[in-house]
Amino acid sequence: MKVQQELGKIGEDMAVEWLRNKGYSIMERNFRFGKAEIDILAEKEGILAVVEVKMRRRGYLGVLADAVSLKQRNRIIRAADHYVLANDLDVEVRFDVILLLHENQKFNLEHLKAAFSHYHQ
């Protein structure tokens, strides 16, 4: 389990660096609310990107948007709503997934903007 946690942290660090290079400001990392944890909250041009980072080994054939279960999506949405209200933010909220495919110490990053929403069932 410890190796998985270390890989998760590496993946989050890589995602943060990638987002910064794309012009995002990192607002929070590992924001917790209830049972939910949001990996990254990043802002760019009035949009708050709520980012879930997933690490997969090469050969992963799943659909990127399905990398986050409906239960996890609902928790993330509630946590994001709480964050926006608690910080009195006037932003559009978007739910993104960053997938890092891992093979032989190399990583390929895929970013799916608006992977899910409040209305996605």
Phi, psi and chi 1 to 4 in degrees:
 res  aa     phi    psi   chi1   chi2   chi3   chi4
   1 MET       -  -36.2 -174.9   68.3  178.1      -
   2 LYS   -62.4  -39.7 -173.8  170.7  178.7  145.3
   3 VAL   -61.2  -41.6  170.2      -      -      -
   4 GLN   -62.2  -42.0 -166.6   69.9   18.5      -
   5 GLN   -64.1  -41.4  -71.4  172.4  -24.6      -
   6 GLU   -64.4  -42.5  -71.1  172.0    8.9      -
   7 LEU   -63.1  -39.2  -87.8  178.2      -      -
   8 GLY   -61.3  -43.2      -      -      -      -
   9 LYS   -65.0  -42.7  174.9  149.3  178.6   21.2
  10 ILE   -58.8  -45.2  -69.7  167.3      -      -
  11 GLY   -60.5  -43.7      -      -      -      -
  12 GLU   -64.6  -41.6  -73.6  179.5   20.2      -
  13 ASP   -60.7  -42.4  -70.2  -14.3      -      -
  14 MET   -65.3  -40.9  -68.5  173.7   69.9      -
  15 ALA   -64.4  -41.6      -      -      -      -
  16 VAL   -60.7  -46.9  162.8      -      -      -
  17 GLU   -61.8  -43.1 -173.3   62.6   29.0      -
  18 TRP   -62.0  -45.6 -170.5   87.5      -      -
  19 LEU   -62.1  -44.2  -71.1  165.3      -      -
  20 ARG   -58.8  -42.5  -76.7 -173.1  175.8  133.9
  21 ASN   -64.6  -22.9  -72.3  -23.2      -      -
  22 LYS   -92.4    5.7  -65.3  -66.3 -178.0 -174.8
  23 GLY    94.9    9.6      -      -      -      -
  24 TYR   -83.3  146.2  -71.4   84.3      -      -
  25 SER   -98.5  129.2  -63.5      -      -      -
  26 ILE   -83.3  119.2  -53.9  -56.9      -      -
  27 MET   -89.5  -45.2  -50.8  -62.6  -70.1      -
  28 GLU  -151.6  154.9  -64.4  -91.5  -12.5      -
  29 ARG  -127.1  143.1  -71.7 -174.9   65.8  175.1
  30 ASN    52.1   47.6  -54.4  115.9      -      -
  31 PHE   -73.6  126.4  174.2   76.7      -      -
  32 ARG  -110.7  139.0  -69.4 -172.6  174.7  -83.3
  33 PHE  -148.6  115.8  176.5   72.4      -      -
  34 GLY    59.6 -128.5      -      -      -      -
  35 LYS   -89.4   -1.5  -67.3 -177.9  177.2 -177.7
  36 ALA   -92.9  148.9      -      -      -      -
  37 GLU  -134.1  127.1  179.5  179.1  -29.6      -
  38 ILE   -98.2  124.0  -62.9  172.4      -      -
  39 ASP   -63.6  -49.8  -66.9  -28.4      -      -
  40 ILE  -143.0  134.5  -57.2  167.3      -      -
  41 LEU  -113.9  118.5  -71.1  153.2      -      -
  42 ALA  -132.8  143.7      -      -      -      -
  43 GLU  -119.3  139.9 -170.9  -87.1  -27.4      -
  44 LYS  -153.2  123.3 -179.5  178.9  178.6 -179.5
  45 GLU    51.6   46.4  -60.8  171.3   -5.6      -
  46 GLY    78.6    7.7      -      -      -      -
  47 ILE  -113.3  126.4  -63.3  173.3      -      -
  48 LEU   -93.2  112.1  180.0   67.3      -      -
  49 ALA   -89.0  119.1      -      -      -      -
  50 VAL   -96.9  109.1  178.3      -      -      -
  51 VAL  -112.0  124.8 -178.1      -      -      -
  52 GLU  -102.0  127.1  178.5   66.8   15.9      -
  53 VAL  -103.9  129.1  178.6      -      -      -
  54 LYS  -124.4  135.6  -66.9  -67.8 -174.1 -179.5
  55 MET  -110.3  130.3  178.3   89.0   66.1      -
  56 ARG  -134.2  152.0  -62.1  -72.7 -173.2  -98.3
  57 ARG   -81.6  155.3  -65.2 -161.4 -175.4  -75.7
  58 ARG   -54.9  143.7 -175.3  176.8  179.0  -81.3
  59 GLY   100.6   -5.9      -      -      -      -
  60 TYR   -63.8  121.6  173.4   72.1      -      -
  61 LEU  -108.2    5.2  -61.4  175.4      -      -
  62 GLY   -71.2  165.2      -      -      -      -
  63 VAL   -82.5  132.7  176.6      -      -      -
  64 LEU   -54.1  -44.6 -175.5   54.6      -      -
  65 ALA   -64.3  -23.9      -      -      -      -
  66 ASP   -86.9    3.1  -66.6  -22.5      -      -
  67 ALA   -69.2  -15.4      -      -      -      -
  68 VAL  -116.5  118.9 -176.9      -      -      -
  69 SER   -66.1  160.2   71.0      -      -      -
  70 LEU   -59.7  -41.0 -177.6   58.3      -      -
  71 LYS   -60.8  -44.8 -175.1  175.3 -176.4  177.6
  72 GLN   -66.6  -39.9 -172.4  177.9   15.4      -
  73 ARG   -57.8  -47.0  -68.7  176.0 -164.6 -163.0
  74 ASN   -61.2  -40.6  -70.7  -28.1      -      -
  75 ARG   -64.6  -43.2  -73.8  179.2  177.8  166.5
  76 ILE   -63.8  -41.8  -69.8  169.3      -      -
  77 ILE   -61.5  -46.0  -71.2  166.5      -      -
  78 ARG   -61.8  -42.4  -78.8 -165.5  -60.6  -83.3
  79 ALA   -64.5  -41.6      -      -      -      -
  80 ALA   -64.6  -42.8      -      -      -      -
  81 ASP   -58.5  -44.7  -73.3  -15.4      -      -
  82 HIS   -60.8  -45.5  172.2   78.0      -      -
  83 TYR   -59.6  -46.7 -178.6   82.7      -      -
  84 VAL   -63.1  -46.1  169.0      -      -      -
  85 LEU   -67.6  -44.7  -69.4  171.4      -      -
  86 ALA   -63.3  -30.3      -      -      -      -
  87 ASN  -101.6    6.3  -69.0  -75.4      -      -
  88 ASP    49.0   50.8 -165.1   27.7      -      -
  89 LEU   -90.0  141.5  -60.3  178.2      -      -
  90 ASP  -110.8   81.2 -177.8   21.7      -      -
  91 VAL  -138.7  158.1  -67.4      -      -      -
  92 GLU   -84.2  140.3  178.7 -177.8  -28.4      -
  93 VAL  -108.6  132.9  177.9      -      -      -
  94 ARG  -130.0  139.6 -174.3 -179.1   75.0 -148.7
  95 PHE  -106.5  113.6  -61.9   91.6      -      -
  96 ASP  -112.7  157.8  -64.3   -1.8      -      -
  97 VAL  -126.0  131.4  173.9      -      -      -
  98 ILE  -111.1  122.9  -69.8 -179.3      -      -
  99 LEU  -108.9  128.2  177.2   67.2      -      -
 100 LEU  -110.3  117.1  -71.2  149.1      -      -
 101 LEU   -92.3  126.9  -65.8  172.8      -      -
 102 HIS  -112.8  127.2  174.2 -116.9      -      -
 103 GLU  -154.0  126.8  177.7 -174.1   30.4      -
 104 ASN    49.7   49.9  -61.0  -30.8      -      -
 105 GLN    65.8   13.0  -55.9  -55.7  -40.0      -
 106 LYS  -115.5  151.7  -66.5 -177.9 -177.5  177.5
 107 PHE  -129.8  138.8  -62.9   89.7      -      -
 108 ASN  -115.9  123.9 -178.3   30.7      -      -
 109 LEU  -101.3  131.4 -174.1  144.7      -      -
 110 GLU  -122.0  134.4  -66.9 -176.3   46.2      -
 111 HIS  -118.8  116.9 -177.8 -164.5      -      -
 112 LEU  -106.0  108.5  179.7   60.2      -      -
 113 LYS   -79.1  144.6  -64.9  178.2 -178.4  177.1
 114 ALA    53.7   49.3      -      -      -      -
 115 ALA   -66.7  -30.8      -      -      -      -
 116 PHE  -155.4  169.3   58.7   93.1      -      -
 117 SER  -143.9 -180.0   69.8      -      -      -
 118 HIS   -58.0  -29.5  -74.5   84.0      -      -
 119 TYR   -99.2   -3.3  -49.9  106.0      -      -
 120 HIS   -75.6  124.7 -171.6   82.3      -      -
 121 GLN  -112.2      -  -65.3  -64.5  -36.2      -
